[in-house]
C-alpha cells in the first residue's frame, strides 16, 4: 500500500497514473459531440450502486476504465459550445496545469509553515485584484471556496461592525435587490439575524435594484429604529446578469452608515475587459467585494475571493489557536492567511489564477470575456427579431432570459399556464436529448428559459439552432404531440428534472 503514497520513491508511478487520467479525459473531451448524454438518474444510479467499495481494483488503469462508465461517459461537459445553462465556464489549460501541481504538493493555506511561497502568491493576487477594483492601499482579502462563502464572510464583517457601533442584534437589516443571489438570505440565517432581516428591494425594468425604492427602505429602517447594517449590490445577477447602479448605492450606503458589499461573483470578469470595465464604475467605493474567478476568469472550481477596503475589518474572522497561529506569530510578522479566513485547511487555489496570468495575461482573459459579452448581444438580437420568443431583459453581461410564445390564437391571448408547460417541456426535452443544456427561471411567476453564455467558442449559429430545437419542442407540447406520459416528469421516456 505504501507504493501508492506520493513521495520521492514513487514518482514514476505518479507520472504514469496521472498521465493515464489525462489521456482518459483528453479522449472524452475529444469525443464529446454534445454537452450531455441525457442519461436518466434511474439508469445511472444502479451502475454506481453496484460497485463494491470494499473490493478495490488495485490498478489505476482498471479504476479509470470503471470511471469511464460511471462518470466520464455521462458527465456534463461545460467545454461544449451548446452547454448554455449555468454559470459554469470552460477552463483554460494553464489553470488545469496548476491544478495538477497544487494537488500533488498539497499545500494548505493556513500558515506559513504549511505553505511558504503559496502564502505570498495568494497575497500578491489579492493585491492585484484589489488594485483592479480600485479599493485603495488599505485593502486586503482572502481566497474562498466560492461566492456563497465570500458573501457570508462579508455579511459577518458587516454585522460585527454594526454591533461594534452599538446596534441591537435583533434590529439589524440587510437591504438588497429582489434579484440578488439567494446566498444573501442563507448568510443572514447562518448569522442568526432572523427570517425578516433581509429586505428585498424591488428592481426596475432592467432588473437593477430601484434606487428610489432602496432609499425609501433605508429611510423606513431609520424611522423604525432599525439598523441597515449592509446594503448588498450585485454586479451580475444570476438570473439576468444585471448590474446594480453602484455609484448611487455607494452614496446611499455612506449617508446611512451602512456597509456596502458588492457581489461581483459573475461580473468580476469586467475587471480585465478591454471594452466594458466602465460597467463596474462605483465598485471602488465598496467596503467588500465578492469575486468568482471560476465564473468569468475561466478557472476551475473552486477559485473565489473576498476583498475588503479596510484590512482591519478582517479581524472579525480571526481566532488565535496556540498550536496554529498564536498571537506571537503576528507580533513576529510571520505572514499567514488563516487569520483572515473562515476556513482552516484550505487549498492553494490561487495558483490556478497565478499560472493563468503568467501564461495568458490579464488581457488574454479579458478578450475571452469580451467575446462572450459580444455573443450575448448577438443572441439578444436573434431573440428580439424572432416572433416565437419574448425576451425578459436586454443583457448587461452574458445572460439571456426568454420564453417561447405560441402564435396568437384567434379571438384571445395564449393560456399562460399552457405557455408555462410548453417552456418547461422544451427545457426538459432538449436536456433529455443531450443536444444542448439550457437553464430556466421564473419572471413575475411565469416560467422562462435561460442561456448563460460563458463559452467563447459558442457561435450565433449554435444559439440559433438551439432556439429552433426549443421552439420545436415547445410547439409539439402545445399541440399535444410531446410524447409526455402523465405528469411524472417523463419526456419521451426519459426522466428529467427542472430546477
Steps between C-alpha positions, in 0.01 A plus 500: 500500500793735558566487127197724457636777722641787295861561598846505354506124443164471320539774241484261203174348628369854552601606149343194337176519698443869438579460131245218475236728654592786269475274197154382607373854545659615174329215314166581664527869410596420142211257461227714658271600213235640735510646850304219666386148422157555654556210737216440745566482875326163513734370231825628651435435869501116476841505334647699788312311770629168364863592570641337813718766658651242735650306207762726340612438146863555597592652169468858371424392146217274617358771725507748211327248276223468758486878536431526130167322547385673819623856441694603191255358247203686649669807644361842414770662288514875547760535226239410237363808318140392559525488874301817565353443844676623812799710606745224413782605271738301283842506665835615369789256476751692718252479789453127447877454503512694827227274641726200447789676673306624802328163554828313498691736727186539716588826673250619757448875506474522878838612617846576372640171626250314278516712187796742487508639146135408446406750773685776319356408160145517636574833665645636177185397308276658763699821460472479121123453517457779756696731272277409205198575718648833611450428870807693613822430689333365818319222314547131568313174460516125480417222255181306576314195379247705303263793492274358771787489749624843391156652549466332839831640621418847367175509696678365808736796481209739442312359799799530732567856389137593570501330840823681581316829451238396753229361272256252651532151346124457452475836319750427225390501138665419164362680196546349156326463166223249448728364225798446733649156555329274754826471694417836659197341669703192594771715653245691707361174638845366580585824678190473716341818367148362463271429208396863451851644513545505122289766330446423130483831316309511169695509174435717196421382148870434438506273808723743691410599853274804504692787660185689612363180655831433675511855634143464627587175679807654660288791623238258631767310694624822656149613601424155646813487711656228286866489399571444131823317571569432132393594152580218259535593135539246223733533203358220289181343634474126451172516311550807283864607517376843606731743677361721772574877480811481718580874534149571627515205739832624633353845565197360683708259707736778605213731600340230713829366644434159348763253390500475120566152369508434126445145383702499178530122485380504139600847384859490623612410148444868421814574700705375205261601221640719226172674417255462787690577824286813543206277597672454838539872565421566863626166627807679633280644777397158633601388848521141373480324166441138399679375189470155345790431269337163425213679327645763272878449520467147352644329806414153634293492817568603756658841455337793675599783731367756740661843486463775761583870480638510855710202602426557869143378442637149446576485874140384547597166342814457710542244775842424645571133570824429684582197286441684171509879503593624847492873561878511508507401129328825411737692726791334321347602163480142375249511214202267505156492343305309766464825698276629217307189403189317614678181398802338662632236261474657156624410153752709310235597244673830438766316299251446216448872450873565543590255223229639275628855538859391449416310179208693346506834679201703613442619144461142382232431759330830420484415131319175578250677726439772243431227245215358709357848558499555123335160455225596743431815302469295181277252678273778623471633145397155378238466772371853467439447129337158544120512547507156662668638812458773759810639674482603866785753495784619284822342632758704689741205507453162333163371622187479282160439663216427259199280436327340207159639409244320283338677206228741613174303512196634323287708732724499806840467665700181563420316821782595742500156663528332161792727408672407826454130430641538150813680620559254783459211260737654245775529760450142619483358151816666371692385811370144459620501140844621602504742206540796735466589866305815585376642826178656616356745750180684579415860423189644663389146577530375142749240377783622277800340333853623556829495314812572705769559241853447631662308216687716247472211250119513497383669181184684395428195283505280811253734668275505194495120475422457869219754470355300212515181707335669798226648283436160343471325836277774641272495196472121518395515864256784432343296222477191721772308311759497776516130575455589867374222719284653771643758738792303643773684314531242224606655172522261210559222750785680679477622858627856518480768764470876475645706781 
